[in-house]
Amino acid sequence: MDKKTLLKKFGKNVKIQRIKRDLTQEKLAEIMDVSQNYIASIECGKANMSLAKIQELANYLNVKIEKLLTFDED
């Protein structure tokens, strides 16, 4: 899997988990103390997160990190 595909799949997972928790991009950004544009960039697969930030995100979304890092092969 190339980097572009990986980031898109990760972003999709983030969006799914955010919506399941009834959070807007704005609210999640506020909780994480980042910009809404950063969250949008993650969900679009245009930005990369550090592993530490992914763990922080998983904690805020109240999911295991594996939920964000598991990708279905299409």
Secondary structure as GFF3:
##gff-version 3
##sequence-region A 1 74
A	DSSP	alpha_helix	3	20	.	.	.	ID=ss1
A	DSSP	alpha_helix	25	32	.	.	.	ID=ss2
A	DSSP	alpha_helix	36	43	.	.	.	ID=ss3
A	DSSP	alpha_helix	51	61	.	.	.	ID=ss4
A	DSSP	alpha_helix	65	69	.	.	.	ID=ss5
###
